[in-house]
């Protein structure tokens, strides 16, 4: 095997081009060990960090950051090579934690201040500001970006869609005209124009634009999902149903999932019923559970129906962990808590690299009310494994409430909502505020939860009594 660093780098590049990332990683580690402070070693560190971050989830991202930090050990982080800082910012930006994203923003701002930034840095910074809820700063960065590279279709596409997200369809039209001149007739151009027309309340034009993609090789369900994303639900349902007429399992399952999202639970599960024998049972199980989560929490008939199907599939394929996991989730909906707890613990013991089973167990224990401290410990372990994902922070917040740790619950919920505002999280924040005596904040949070679609029927069965009690308390004072 070659030992000189330039040759190792050439072979590593070849392995990457040949889609052999594991072999490339091994060579990169050799380059880092042999190359010292050389440019080749710097390249290997950055490339290795990128591979780790792409393929290893939260743990991979942590390892990637460790690899990058090796280059600047003992020195001022601000004096690190711009390429290393840029790579670090990209990895931090992919993390759901507000602290990590704030660190990414600081790195990018430092590059700008030292005049070391490139246009892609401005692009990432604009996206991070928007994700953090700071639209004015995001808009400022996007405009600076377009002043420098206004002919870049990727940057233009981002800014147009951002303007639509912030109800600025008039300004979006100006940039749309530029975009259409750069990329006429392309799929992305048609989709973005449809988004602008939809924002301008020209819905018929928007639907016609999306449906014009039928003349391309784009899958019918993709077109249907695009219509759903526009909020054109009647058109979307018609297209999902038309696609399912092909009889292809994937198209039928897509229709079932759509109907589940629209609250048509029984029809959705009727479609799933036909797929258990012709499609991978694990795939049907995951879709069926997703449909139940959208259903009325008291729909026990459909819950038992799905439970029986998943139980049979899990018995036939006991080594498929996702079937065991989905079985426990349906058992939780039905109040079969001891059975669900045993399965969640079994799934974790079989795969200790993932925190999902611990998270769901922590959630269940929290809502049962008597094991708050244990739930907090489980939620902490899940976050150590999978990172500060908003849904995991939400679970830990509910566990903190069960343990009487209101301030910690509020902190977790505020961090989760900063990344992913969901109605159930606002409900939990209302609970936390009410528990800490902040009635005004509780009332406002509950209102935001309802504005986002929360209702008594959509609340988890174990939380329904708490929800009704909170609504009554806030209304009576």
matplotlib code that plots the C-alpha trace (Angstrom):
import matplotlib.pyplot as plt

x = [0.0, 1.3, 2.7, 3.5, 0.8, 0.1, -0.4, -2.7, -4.8, -5.0, -6.3, -8.7, -10.2, -10.5, -12.4, -14.8, -15.5, -16.0, -18.6, -16.4, -16.6, -15.4, -12.2, -11.8, -12.2, -9.5, -7.1, -8.0, -7.1, -3.7, -3.2, -4.0, -1.6, 1.3, 0.7, 1.1, 0.3, 0.4, -2.2, -3.0, -3.7, -5.9, -7.8, -8.2, -9.5, -12.2, -13.1, -13.3, -15.4, -17.8, -18.2, -18.7, -21.4, -23.2, -23.4, -23.5, -26.4, -25.9, -23.0, -21.3, -21.7, -20.0, -17.1, -16.8, -16.5, -13.8, -11.9, -12.0, -11.1, -7.9, -6.5, -6.7, -5.9, -4.1, -4.7, -7.2, -10.3, -10.6, -7.2, -8.1, -8.1, -11.2, -11.8, -11.9, -14.2, -16.5, -16.6, -17.4, -20.2, -21.8, -21.8, -23.1, -25.9, -27.3, -27.8, -31.3, -29.8, -30.3, -26.9, -25.2, -26.9, -26.0, -22.3, -22.5, -23.9, -21.0, -18.4, -19.9, -20.2, -16.5, -15.5, -17.4, -15.8, -12.3, -13.2, -12.7, -16.3, -17.4, -20.9, -21.9, -21.2, -23.7, -26.2, -25.9, -26.0, -29.3, -30.8, -29.7, -31.1, -34.4, -34.5, -33.8, -36.8, -34.8, -36.2, -34.8, -31.2, -32.0, -33.3, -30.3, -27.9, -29.9, -29.9, -26.2, -25.8, -27.9, -26.0, -22.8, -24.3, -27.7, -27.4, -27.1, -30.4, -29.9, -29.6, -32.5, -34.7, -34.1, -34.9, -38.1, -39.4, -38.4, -40.3, -43.4, -43.0, -43.1, -46.1, -44.2, -45.5, -45.2, -41.4, -41.1, -42.6, -39.7, -37.2, -39.3, -39.0, -35.2, -35.3, -37.5, -35.0, -32.1, -33.9, -36.8, -39.1, -37.2, -39.1, -37.8, -38.9, -42.4, -42.7, -41.5, -43.8, -46.7, -45.7, -45.7, -49.1, -50.6, -49.3, -50.9, -54.2, -54.2, -54.8, -56.1, -52.9, -50.8, -52.6, -52.3, -48.5, -48.0, -50.1, -48.1, -45.4, -47.4, -45.8, -42.4, -41.1, -41.9, -43.9, -47.6, -47.4, -44.7, -47.0, -49.8, -47.5, -46.6, -50.2, -50.7, -47.8, -49.5, -52.6, -54.6, -56.1, -59.0, -56.6, -54.0, -56.5, -57.7, -54.2, -53.3, -56.5, -55.6, -52.1, -53.4, -55.5, -52.3, -52.6, -48.9, -48.3, -46.3, -48.9, -51.7, -49.7, -49.1, -52.9, -53.5, -50.9, -52.6, -56.0, -54.6, -53.2, -56.7, -58.4, -60.0, -58.7, -60.9, -60.6, -56.8, -56.5, -58.8, -56.1, -53.3, -55.3, -54.8, -51.0, -50.0, -49.5, -48.0, -45.7, -42.9, -44.9, -42.5, -43.3, -47.1, -46.8, -45.0, -47.6, -50.4, -49.1, -48.6, -52.3, -53.3, -51.4, -53.5, -56.7, -59.0, -57.2, -60.3, -60.6, -59.9, -61.4, -58.9, -56.1, -56.9, -57.2, -53.7, -52.4, -53.5, -51.8, -48.5, -48.5, -48.9, -46.1, -43.8, -44.5, -43.6, -40.5, -39.2, -35.9, -37.4, -37.0, -39.2, -42.2, -41.5, -41.2, -44.5, -46.2, -45.3, -46.5, -50.0, -50.0, -49.4, -52.4, -54.5, -53.3, -51.4, -48.5, -46.7, -46.6, -45.3, -42.7, -41.3, -41.0, -39.4, -36.8, -36.2, -35.7, -33.2, -31.2, -31.1, -29.9, -28.2, -27.2, -30.6, -32.6, -36.1, -37.3, -36.0, -37.7, -41.0, -40.7, -39.8, -42.9, -45.2, -43.8, -44.1, -47.7, -48.5, -47.3, -45.6, -42.1, -41.0, -37.4, -36.9, -38.5, -36.0, -33.1, -34.4, -35.0, -31.5, -30.0, -32.1, -30.8, -27.2, -27.7, -29.7, -29.0, -31.3, -33.9, -37.1, -39.3, -36.8, -36.6, -40.4, -40.4, -37.8, -39.8, -42.9, -40.7, -39.4, -43.0, -43.8, -40.7, -41.8, -38.9, -40.9, -38.0, -36.1, -39.3, -39.7, -36.1, -36.4, -39.7, -38.5, -35.5, -37.6, -40.1, -37.3, -36.5, -39.8, -43.0, -45.6, -49.1, -48.4, -45.2, -47.1, -49.6, -46.8, -45.4, -48.8, -48.8, -45.3, -46.2, -49.4, -47.6, -45.1, -47.9, -47.4, -51.1, -50.8, -48.0, -49.9, -53.0, -51.0, -49.2, -52.5, -54.0, -51.0, -51.4, -55.1, -54.2, -51.9, -54.7, -54.6, -57.9, -59.0, -59.4, -55.8, -54.2, -52.6, -55.1, -52.9, -52.9, -56.6, -57.6, -54.7, -55.6, -59.3, -58.3, -55.9, -58.5, -61.0, -58.6, -57.4, -61.0, -62.4, -60.0]
y = [0.0, 3.5, 5.5, 8.9, 11.4, 12.7, 9.2, 8.4, 11.5, 10.5, 7.1, 8.5, 10.8, 7.8, 5.9, 8.8, 9.0, 5.2, 5.5, 3.7, 6.1, 3.5, 2.9, 6.7, 7.3, 4.8, 6.5, 10.0, 8.8, 7.7, 11.0, 12.9, 10.6, 10.9, 14.4, 16.6, 20.2, 19.8, 20.9, 17.3, 16.7, 19.7, 18.4, 15.0, 16.5, 18.5, 15.7, 13.2, 15.6, 15.9, 12.1, 11.6, 14.4, 13.0, 9.4, 9.3, 11.3, 13.3, 11.1, 11.5, 15.2, 15.3, 13.2, 15.5, 18.5, 16.8, 16.1, 19.7, 21.0, 18.9, 21.4, 24.3, 22.9, 25.3, 28.3, 31.2, 29.7, 32.9, 32.3, 28.9, 28.5, 29.9, 26.5, 24.8, 27.4, 27.2, 23.4, 23.6, 26.2, 23.9, 21.0, 23.1, 24.5, 21.0, 20.4, 21.1, 22.7, 26.5, 26.7, 24.9, 27.1, 30.2, 29.1, 28.6, 32.2, 33.6, 31.7, 33.0, 36.6, 36.3, 35.3, 38.3, 40.7, 39.4, 39.6, 35.9, 35.0, 33.7, 33.9, 30.5, 31.8, 34.6, 32.1, 29.8, 32.8, 34.0, 30.6, 30.4, 33.8, 32.9, 29.5, 31.5, 33.7, 36.8, 37.6, 41.2, 39.9, 37.0, 39.4, 41.7, 38.9, 37.5, 40.9, 41.3, 37.9, 38.8, 42.1, 40.0, 36.9, 37.9, 35.5, 32.4, 30.4, 28.7, 32.0, 33.4, 30.4, 30.6, 34.3, 34.0, 31.2, 33.0, 36.1, 33.8, 32.4, 35.9, 37.0, 39.3, 38.0, 41.4, 41.5, 37.8, 38.6, 40.9, 38.2, 35.5, 37.4, 37.2, 33.6, 32.6, 34.4, 32.3, 28.9, 29.0, 26.0, 24.0, 22.1, 24.3, 27.4, 26.0, 25.0, 28.3, 30.3, 28.2, 29.1, 32.8, 32.6, 30.7, 33.5, 36.0, 34.2, 33.0, 29.4, 28.2, 29.3, 27.7, 24.3, 24.5, 25.1, 22.1, 19.9, 20.9, 18.7, 15.7, 16.1, 15.3, 12.1, 13.3, 10.7, 11.5, 11.4, 14.0, 16.3, 15.5, 16.3, 19.7, 20.6, 19.6, 21.8, 24.7, 24.1, 23.1, 20.1, 19.2, 19.2, 17.2, 14.6, 14.2, 13.7, 11.2, 9.2, 9.3, 8.0, 5.2, 4.0, 2.4, -0.1, 0.3, -0.3, 2.9, 5.0, 3.4, 3.9, 7.6, 8.0, 6.3, 8.6, 11.7, 10.6, 10.1, 13.6, 14.8, 12.9, 10.2, 7.5, 4.5, 5.0, 5.4, 2.2, 0.3, 1.0, -0.1, -3.3, -4.4, -3.8, -5.9, -9.0, -7.3, -4.6, -4.7, -4.9, -2.6, 0.2, -0.4, -0.4, 2.9, 4.5, 3.0, 4.4, 7.8, 7.7, 6.8, 9.7, 12.0, 10.3, 11.0, 9.7, 7.8, 5.8, 2.5, 0.4, 1.5, 1.3, -2.3, -3.0, -1.7, -3.4, -6.8, -6.4, -5.2, -7.9, -10.5, -9.0, -8.7, -12.3, -13.4, -11.1, -10.8, -9.4, -6.3, -3.7, -1.1, -3.5, -3.9, -0.1, 0.5, -2.2, -0.5, 2.9, 1.5, -0.2, 3.2, 4.6, 1.8, 2.2, -1.1, 0.6, -2.3, -4.2, -1.0, -0.4, -3.9, -3.5, -0.1, -1.4, -4.5, -2.4, -0.2, -3.2, -4.5, -1.2, 1.2, 3.6, 5.2, 7.1, 6.8, 4.0, 5.7, 9.0, 7.3, 5.4, 8.7, 10.3, 7.5, 7.5, 11.3, 11.3, 8.5, 11.0, 8.9, 8.3, 11.8, 11.5, 8.2, 9.8, 12.7, 10.3, 8.4, 11.6, 12.8, 9.6, 9.9, 13.4, 12.2, 9.7, 11.7, 15.4, 18.2, 17.5, 19.6, 16.5, 15.1, 18.4, 18.4, 15.0, 16.0, 19.1, 17.0, 14.8, 17.9, 18.9, 15.4, 15.8, 19.3, 21.0, 23.8, 26.2, 23.4, 22.5, 26.1, 26.3, 23.1, 24.1, 27.6, 26.1, 23.5, 26.1, 28.3, 25.5, 23.8, 25.6, 22.9, 23.2, 20.4, 22.2, 25.4, 23.4, 22.0, 25.5, 26.7, 23.9, 25.0, 28.6, 27.9, 25.6, 28.4, 31.0, 32.9, 32.9, 35.6, 33.7, 30.4, 31.9, 33.3, 30.0, 28.0, 30.4, 29.9, 26.1, 26.4, 28.8, 26.0, 23.5, 21.9, 20.6, 18.2, 15.4, 15.8, 15.8, 12.5, 10.4, 10.5, 14.3, 14.9, 15.4, 17.8, 19.7, 20.1, 21.1, 23.7, 25.2, 25.4, 27.0, 29.7, 30.4, 30.7, 33.3]
z = [0.0, -0.8, 2.1, 0.5, 1.2, -2.3, -3.6, -0.7, -1.5, -5.2, -4.2, -1.7, -4.4, -6.7, -4.0, -3.5, -7.2, -7.1, -4.3, -1.8, 1.2, 3.8, 1.8, 1.3, 5.1, 5.9, 3.5, 4.9, 8.4, 7.1, 5.4, 8.6, 10.6, 8.1, 6.7, 9.8, 8.9, 5.1, 2.7, 2.0, 5.7, 5.8, 2.8, 4.4, 7.6, 5.8, 3.5, 6.4, 8.4, 5.5, 5.1, 8.8, 8.9, 5.9, 7.0, 10.7, 12.1, 15.3, 16.4, 13.0, 13.2, 16.6, 15.3, 12.2, 14.5, 16.5, 13.3, 12.2, 15.7, 15.6, 13.0, 15.3, 18.7, 21.0, 18.8, 18.4, 16.6, 14.7, 13.1, 11.7, 8.0, 6.3, 4.7, 8.1, 9.6, 6.5, 6.8, 10.5, 9.9, 7.3, 9.8, 12.6, 10.4, 9.8, 13.5, 15.0, 18.1, 18.3, 20.1, 17.2, 14.6, 16.6, 16.6, 12.8, 12.4, 14.5, 12.4, 9.1, 10.4, 11.5, 7.9, 6.6, 9.0, 8.1, 4.3, 4.0, 3.0, -0.3, -1.8, -0.5, 3.1, 2.5, 1.2, 4.2, 6.6, 5.0, 5.4, 9.0, 9.9, 8.3, 10.2, 13.4, 12.7, 11.9, 8.5, 8.2, 8.5, 6.2, 3.6, 4.0, 3.4, 0.4, -1.2, -0.8, -2.3, -5.3, -5.7, -6.2, -8.0, -9.3, -12.2, -9.9, -10.2, -6.9, -5.0, -6.9, -6.3, -2.5, -2.4, -4.4, -2.2, 0.9, -0.2, -0.8, 2.7, 4.1, 2.1, -0.3, -3.6, -5.3, -4.8, -5.6, -9.0, -9.9, -9.1, -10.8, -14.1, -13.7, -12.8, -15.8, -18.1, -16.6, -16.6, -19.0, -19.0, -16.4, -13.7, -10.8, -12.7, -13.2, -9.6, -8.3, -10.6, -9.3, -5.8, -6.7, -8.5, -5.6, -3.2, -5.6, -5.2, -8.8, -7.8, -11.1, -12.8, -10.0, -10.4, -14.2, -14.0, -11.6, -13.8, -16.9, -15.4, -16.4, -19.8, -18.1, -16.6, -13.1, -11.0, -10.6, -6.8, -6.9, -8.8, -6.3, -3.4, -5.0, -5.2, -1.6, -0.6, -2.3, -0.2, -3.3, -1.6, -3.9, -6.9, -4.9, -3.8, -7.4, -8.6, -5.7, -6.6, -10.3, -9.6, -7.4, -10.3, -11.7, -8.9, -8.1, -4.4, -3.9, -5.5, -3.5, -0.3, -1.2, -1.5, 1.8, 3.5, 2.0, 3.1, 6.6, 6.6, 5.7, 8.5, 6.3, 8.6, 7.7, 3.9, 4.3, 6.4, 3.9, 1.3, 3.6, 4.3, 0.6, 0.8, 3.7, 1.5, -1.5, 0.0, 2.6, 5.9, 7.7, 5.2, 5.5, 9.3, 9.4, 7.2, 9.2, 12.4, 10.8, 9.8, 13.3, 14.7, 12.5, 13.6, 16.4, 19.5, 20.6, 17.4, 19.1, 16.4, 13.8, 16.4, 17.2, 13.5, 12.9, 16.1, 14.8, 11.5, 12.9, 15.6, 12.9, 10.8, 13.8, 14.7, 11.2, 11.1, 14.7, 13.7, 12.0, 14.8, 13.1, 13.3, 17.0, 17.5, 15.6, 17.6, 20.8, 19.5, 18.7, 22.1, 23.7, 21.8, 23.2, 26.7, 26.8, 28.6, 30.2, 26.9, 25.1, 27.8, 27.4, 23.7, 23.8, 26.2, 24.0, 20.9, 22.6, 23.9, 20.3, 18.9, 21.3, 18.6, 18.2, 20.7, 19.3, 21.5, 24.6, 23.5, 23.1, 26.4, 28.1, 26.6, 27.7, 31.3, 31.5, 30.6, 33.0, 35.7, 38.3, 36.8, 35.9, 37.1, 35.1, 32.1, 32.2, 32.4, 29.4, 27.4, 28.2, 26.9, 23.7, 23.1, 23.7, 20.9, 18.4, 19.3, 20.4, 17.8, 18.6, 19.1, 21.6, 23.4, 23.5, 25.1, 27.7, 28.5, 29.2, 31.4, 33.2, 33.9, 35.3, 37.5, 38.7, 36.8, 35.2, 34.4, 32.6, 30.6, 29.5, 28.3, 26.3, 24.7, 23.8, 22.1, 20.3, 19.1, 17.8, 15.3, 14.7, 15.8, 16.3, 18.0, 20.6, 21.7, 22.3, 24.3, 26.4, 26.8, 28.0, 30.5, 31.7, 32.0, 33.8, 36.2, 37.0, 37.5, 34.2, 33.2, 30.5, 28.8, 29.2, 27.5, 24.6, 24.1, 24.1, 21.6, 19.3, 19.6, 18.6, 15.8, 14.4, 14.5, 18.0, 19.3, 22.0, 19.5, 18.2, 21.7, 22.7, 24.7, 27.8, 27.6, 26.9, 30.5, 31.1, 28.0, 29.0, 32.5, 31.2, 28.8, 31.7, 34.1, 31.6, 30.6, 34.2, 35.5]

ax = plt.figure().add_subplot(projection="3d")
ax.plot(x, y, z, "-o")
ax.set_aspect("equal")
plt.show()
